[in-house]
Amino acid sequence: MKVNANPLHTIEKALKLPPAVRAQAYATATASANTAPTCTVPPPWRPSNVLDDWVARESRPISLRQLSFFGRTLTEPRLLESANYVRLELPTRIAHRLRNMQTLPYTALTNEHISHCYELYYGAFERFRKVPEVRNLDDNDKYCKVLKQTLNEHLSVIPRLAMGVLEIQDTIGPDQSDLLMKTLLRSRISRRVIAEQHLALTETFHSPWHFPTAKKPPSSPEDEFVGEIFLKCNAKEIIEKCAATATALAAKAYGPDVAIPNIVLQGHLDTTFPYIPSHIEYIIGELLRNSIQAVIEQRGLAKPPPIEVLICEAAQHIIIRISDQGGGIDRSVLPYLWSFAKGPRRHRRLENLATVPRLKATMQELQPDAAQQHSSGEKYGSSLSSLSSRPPELRLGMGLPMSKIYAEYWAGSLELHSLEGYGCDAFLQISRLGNKNEVLTTRASMDAV
């Protein structure tokens, strides 16, 4: 009897067997396929016609301004409309990313980290697509429980994806690994934005002060928030808050004998703009943390020069420049600054990521004290305490590329110019009006690849 050496053929054959026999045949086939230490059982077979129907739909991008206007006057019909928009949009966006992952080579999809994320995505897709139309407040409350459960389950996605793309780049190449990571992360941000925005609107609707007869102070802080969006983010306050966090991290890492550089703010200090605070705080926090560490490691115990932060307000956008004198970026690292998969520190990053089972990418994860609460960040699903209190020298190599994705998500940009032997200038540009749509990977662009 000739034995079929290809486990894929065995799996395809097993799918035609009666259900009672299929499980044993599938287990045998997948066991033979799991030969490499970084591989696991491939995702189980599922019919593709259901996924095809959702992939055929286009995502409907939104802007901060649209979200703000929609939630500004919150009524029950509007809340239900928001729920049904999210109800249809989430499975559509997840379906696109599932199709991305299905196009990977077989050996890449059997990587334990990629397979883990694939299963999480497919489970969420099946859960979301089966949610019936939200017709009343009770339906909405039930749907919100589903959203919160899924958001919490997916906290492990970022580190698992990062480890996966580092391990499979020998199969699909570092450029394709980077593209996969950026596409999946951008989509992940988009899904969390619309899900958390709806959850926040639901909380607002159920708040005591929301009722027309309720009395509240004239300057109630809730007036400045529409869901997760803060209508008047103050650039100076955000930078000062991020600087305090980054300074505390540096003091803990280097000890009391090392001088911490001062953060000097200049420019249009009264600038305000609509934004999601956790997004802008993550970007600014990462940039300041990198600058502080670079200056300390360059200067040692000597009195360090200040880090200058310049805020420039224009008609359509705001530019924040962070300038340090930390010696610039090493030539061996500079070409791979925005890459998740490339660079000489790949193995060190892989080892560090293995210690981080969950990751949300918010400023609260950079807090030196795990008990310190983040007042305006993502609050659905708790951040990992071991990451929040991790040793500051545990570097994951994801700060800059993640920050760039966050900046570009709302049609902004992040650039960094290194002056070797002197320092770095980082330029963050964001929309001042909040009228730019989220930047998504559409079905058309996906099919063109």
C-alpha positions in Angstrom: 0.0 0.0 0.0 1.4 3.3 -1.0 1.5 6.0 1.7 0.7 9.6 0.6 3.6 11.7 1.9 1.8 15.0 1.5 -0.3 15.8 4.6 -2.3 18.3 2.6 -3.6 15.5 0.3 -4.5 13.4 3.4 -6.4 16.3 4.8 -8.3 16.9 1.6 -9.1 13.2 1.4 -10.2 13.2 5.0 -12.8 16.0 4.3 -14.7 13.5 2.1 -14.9 10.8 4.8 -17.9 10.3 7.0 -17.9 12.6 10.1 -17.1 9.7 12.5 -13.9 8.8 10.5 -12.9 12.4 9.5 -11.7 13.4 13.0 -9.2 10.5 13.2 -7.9 11.0 9.7 -7.5 14.8 10.2 -5.6 14.2 13.5 -3.3 11.8 11.8 -2.6 14.1 8.8 -2.0 17.2 11.0 0.3 15.3 13.3 2.5 14.4 10.4 2.5 18.0 9.2 3.7 19.3 12.5 7.4 18.5 12.1 9.0 21.9 12.8 9.3 23.2 16.4 7.7 26.5 15.5 4.7 24.9 13.7 1.4 23.7 15.1 -1.7 22.1 13.7 -2.9 24.0 10.7 -6.2 25.8 11.0 -9.1 23.5 10.4 -10.9 23.4 7.1 -13.9 25.6 6.8 -16.2 26.3 3.8 -15.2 29.4 2.0 -18.5 30.5 0.6 -19.5 32.3 3.8 -16.2 34.2 4.0 -16.4 35.0 0.3 -19.7 36.8 0.8 -18.2 39.1 3.4 -14.9 39.6 1.5 -17.0 40.8 -1.4 -18.2 43.8 0.7 -16.2 47.0 0.9 -15.3 48.6 4.2 -16.9 52.0 4.9 -14.2 54.2 6.3 -15.1 57.1 8.7 -13.3 60.2 10.0 -13.0 61.7 13.5 -15.3 64.5 12.4 -18.0 62.1 11.3 -17.8 60.1 14.5 -17.9 63.4 16.5 -20.9 64.8 14.7 -22.8 61.5 14.8 -22.3 61.0 18.6 -22.7 64.7 19.6 -26.5 64.5 19.8 -27.0 61.0 21.1 -30.5 59.5 20.8 -31.8 55.9 21.0 -32.2 55.6 17.2 -28.7 56.9 16.7 -27.2 54.5 19.2 -29.0 51.6 17.5 -27.7 52.9 14.1 -24.2 52.9 15.5 -24.6 49.4 16.7 -25.8 48.1 13.4 -23.0 49.9 11.6 -20.4 48.2 13.8 -22.3 44.9 13.6 -21.8 44.8 9.8 -18.5 46.5 9.6 -16.5 44.3 12.0 -17.1 41.0 10.2 -16.4 42.7 6.9 -13.0 44.0 8.0 -12.1 40.7 9.7 -13.0 38.8 6.6 -10.6 40.8 4.5 -7.8 40.1 7.0 -8.7 36.4 7.1 -8.4 36.3 3.3 -4.9 38.0 3.6 -3.8 35.2 5.9 -5.3 32.5 3.7 -3.1 33.6 0.8 0.1 32.8 2.9 2.1 29.7 2.1 1.0 26.6 4.0 4.1 26.5 6.1 3.6 30.1 7.2 0.0 29.5 8.2 1.1 26.5 10.4 3.4 28.8 12.4 2.0 28.6 16.0 1.7 32.4 16.4 0.1 33.0 13.0 -2.2 30.1 13.5 -3.2 31.4 16.9 -4.1 34.8 15.5 -5.9 33.2 12.6 -8.1 31.2 14.9 -8.8 34.2 17.0 -9.9 36.2 13.9 -12.0 33.3 12.6 -13.7 32.9 15.9 -14.5 36.6 16.1 -15.7 36.5 12.5 -18.1 33.6 13.2 -19.3 35.3 16.4 -19.9 38.8 14.8 -21.5 37.6 11.6 -24.2 35.7 13.5 -25.3 38.7 15.6 -28.9 39.6 14.6 -30.0 43.1 13.8 -29.9 45.4 16.9 -33.5 46.6 17.3 -33.7 47.9 20.9 -31.6 48.8 23.9 -31.6 45.3 25.2 -30.2 44.0 22.0 -27.6 46.7 22.1 -26.5 45.7 25.7 -26.2 42.1 24.6 -24.1 43.1 21.6 -21.8 45.3 23.8 -21.1 42.2 26.0 -20.0 40.4 22.8 -17.7 43.3 21.8 -16.1 43.6 25.2 -15.4 39.8 25.3 -13.8 39.9 21.9 -11.7 42.9 22.6 -10.3 41.3 25.7 -9.6 38.0 23.9 -7.6 39.7 21.2 -5.1 41.4 23.5 -2.6 38.7 22.6 -2.7 39.5 18.9 0.1 42.1 18.6 2.9 40.2 20.3 1.8 36.9 18.6 1.7 38.5 15.2 5.1 40.2 15.8 6.7 36.8 16.8 5.0 35.1 13.8 6.3 37.5 11.2 9.8 37.3 12.6 9.7 33.5 12.4 8.1 33.1 8.9 10.2 35.6 7.0 12.4 32.8 5.8 9.3 31.5 4.1 7.6 34.6 2.6 10.5 37.1 2.9 10.9 40.1 5.2 9.2 42.6 2.8 6.0 40.5 2.6 6.2 39.9 6.4 6.3 43.6 7.0 3.4 44.2 4.6 1.3 41.5 6.4 2.1 43.0 9.8 1.2 46.5 8.8 -2.0 45.5 7.1 -3.2 43.4 10.0 -2.3 46.1 12.6 -3.9 48.9 10.7 -7.1 46.8 10.4 -6.9 45.9 14.1 -6.7 49.6 15.0 -9.7 50.3 12.8 -11.8 47.6 14.4 -10.9 48.7 17.9 -11.8 52.3 17.1 -15.3 51.6 15.9 -16.0 48.9 18.6 -14.7 51.1 21.4 -16.4 54.2 20.1 -19.7 52.4 20.2 -19.1 51.0 23.7 -18.3 54.5 24.8 -21.4 55.9 23.2 -23.4 53.2 25.0 -21.9 54.2 28.3 -22.7 57.8 27.6 -26.3 57.0 26.7 -26.7 55.1 30.0 -25.0 57.8 32.1 -27.3 59.7 34.6 -26.2 63.1 33.3 -27.3 62.1 29.7 -31.0 62.4 30.4 -32.6 65.8 29.3 -33.8 66.5 32.8 -30.5 65.8 34.5 -28.5 68.7 35.9 -24.8 68.9 35.4 -22.1 71.5 35.8 -21.8 74.0 32.9 -18.1 73.0 32.4 -18.7 69.2 32.6 -15.7 67.4 31.1 -18.1 65.0 29.4 -19.0 67.8 27.0 -15.5 67.6 25.5 -15.7 63.9 24.8 -17.8 62.2 22.1 -17.3 58.5 22.9 -13.6 57.9 22.8 -12.8 61.1 20.9 -11.6 64.2 22.8 -12.7 67.2 20.9 -10.1 69.5 22.4 -6.9 67.6 22.8 -4.3 70.1 24.0 -0.8 69.5 22.5 1.0 71.0 25.4 -0.9 68.9 28.0 -0.4 65.7 26.1 3.3 66.3 25.7 3.7 67.1 29.4 1.8 64.0 30.4 3.9 61.8 28.1 7.1 63.5 29.3 6.3 62.7 32.9 5.7 59.1 32.1 8.8 58.7 30.0 10.9 60.5 32.6 9.6 58.2 35.4 10.5 55.2 33.2 14.0 56.5 32.6 14.6 57.3 36.3 13.6 53.7 37.2 15.8 52.2 34.5 19.0 54.2 35.1 18.8 55.0 38.8 19.0 58.2 40.8 22.6 59.1 39.9 21.8 59.6 36.2 20.6 63.0 35.2 17.4 63.0 33.1 17.2 65.5 30.2 14.6 68.2 30.5 11.7 68.5 28.0 11.5 72.0 26.7 8.2 73.0 24.9 8.1 75.8 22.3 5.8 77.1 19.6 2.0 77.2 19.6 1.3 75.9 23.1 -2.4 76.6 23.0 -3.0 74.3 20.0 -6.1 72.0 20.3 -7.4 69.4 17.9 -9.9 66.4 17.9 -8.2 63.1 18.4 -8.4 59.8 20.3 -6.1 60.5 23.3 -4.6 57.0 23.5 -3.4 57.2 19.9 -1.6 60.5 20.2 -0.2 59.6 23.6 1.2 56.4 22.4 3.1 58.1 19.5 4.4 61.0 21.6 5.3 58.7 24.5 7.3 56.4 22.3 9.2 59.3 20.6 10.0 60.9 24.0 11.1 57.7 25.6 13.5 56.9 22.7 14.9 60.4 22.9 15.4 60.4 26.6 17.1 57.0 26.5 19.4 58.0 23.6 20.5 61.2 25.4 21.2 59.4 28.7 23.1 56.6 27.0 25.1 59.1 24.9 25.9 61.5 27.7 26.2 59.1 30.7 26.5 61.0 34.0 27.2 64.3 32.4 24.6 67.0 32.4 22.4 66.2 29.4 21.2 68.8 26.9 17.4 69.3 26.9 15.0 67.7 24.4 13.2 70.3 22.5 9.6 69.9 21.4 8.2 72.4 18.9 4.5 72.6 18.2 3.5 74.2 14.9 -0.1 74.9 14.0 -1.2 75.4 10.4 -4.6 75.8 8.8 -5.1 72.1 8.0 -2.6 70.2 10.2 -0.4 70.3 13.2 3.3 69.3 13.2 5.1 68.3 16.4 8.9 68.1 16.1 10.9 66.4 18.8 14.7 67.1 18.7 17.3 65.5 20.8 21.1 65.4 21.0 21.4 61.6 21.6 24.0 60.9 19.0 21.7 59.8 16.2 20.8 56.3 15.1 23.3 53.5 14.4 23.9 53.0 10.7 23.2 49.3 11.0 19.7 50.0 12.4 18.7 53.1 10.4 17.6 51.3 7.2 15.3 49.1 9.2 13.8 51.8 11.4 10.2 51.2 10.4 10.4 47.4 9.9 8.9 44.7 12.1 10.8 41.9 10.4 14.2 43.3 9.4 17.3 44.4 11.2 20.2 43.1 13.1 18.2 42.8 16.4 15.7 40.2 15.2 16.6 37.4 17.6 16.7 39.8 20.7 13.3 41.2 19.8 11.9 37.7 19.4 13.2 36.7 22.9 11.7 39.9 24.5 8.3 39.5 22.7 8.1 35.9 24.1 7.8 37.4 27.6 4.8 39.6 26.6 1.6 37.4 26.2 -0.7 40.4 25.8 -0.2 43.8 24.3 -2.6 46.7 23.6 -0.1 49.4 22.5 -1.4 52.2 24.8 0.6 54.5 27.0 -0.6 52.7 30.2 1.6 49.8 29.2 4.6 52.1 29.5 3.8 53.1 33.1 6.4 52.2 35.6 3.7 51.5 38.1 1.1 48.9 37.0 -1.4 50.3 39.4 -1.3 53.7 37.7 -4.5 54.2 35.7 -4.8 55.7 32.3 -7.5 58.3 32.3 -8.4 58.4 28.6 -6.9 55.4 26.9 -8.5 52.2 25.7 -10.3 50.7 28.6 -12.0 47.6 27.3 -9.9 44.7 28.3 -7.2 45.2 30.9 -3.6 45.7 30.0 -1.1 43.1 31.0 0.4 43.9 34.4 3.7 42.2 33.6 4.1 44.5 30.6 3.1 47.6 32.5 5.7 46.8 35.2 8.2 45.3 32.8 11.9 46.3 33.1 12.3 49.5 31.0 15.3 48.0 29.3 13.1 45.3 27.8 12.9 46.7 24.3 10.4 45.1 21.9 11.6 46.9 18.7 8.0 47.8 17.9 7.6 51.4 19.2 8.5 53.3 16.0 6.8 51.1 13.4 3.7 50.9 15.6 3.8 54.7 16.1 4.0 55.2 12.3 1.0 53.0 11.8 -1.0 55.0 14.4 0.1 58.3 12.8 -0.8 57.3 9.3 -4.1 55.7 10.4 -5.8 59.2 10.5 -4.0 60.3 7.3 -1.0 61.8 9.2 2.7 61.0 9.0 5.7 60.3 11.0 9.3 60.9 9.8 12.6 60.7 11.5 15.9 62.4 10.4 19.1 61.2 12.1 22.2 63.3 12.2 25.0 60.8 12.9 27.1 61.9 15.9 24.6 64.6 17.0 21.0 63.6 17.4 17.6 63.0 15.8 14.6 65.1 14.7 11.2 63.3 14.7 8.3 65.0 12.8 4.8 64.0 13.6 2.0 65.5 11.4 -1.6 65.1 12.2 -4.9 66.6 10.9 -6.0 69.6 12.8 -9.6 69.4 11.7 -10.2 65.6 12.1 -11.8 65.5 8.6 -9.5 62.8 7.1 -10.9 59.3 6.7 -9.2 56.4 8.4 -6.6 54.8 6.0 -7.8 51.2 5.4 -6.6 48.4 3.2 -9.5 48.0 0.9 -10.6 44.9 -1.0 -9.6 46.5 -4.3 -6.0 47.2 -3.1 -5.9 43.7 -1.6 -6.9 42.1 -4.9 -4.3 44.2 -6.8 -1.4 42.7 -4.7 
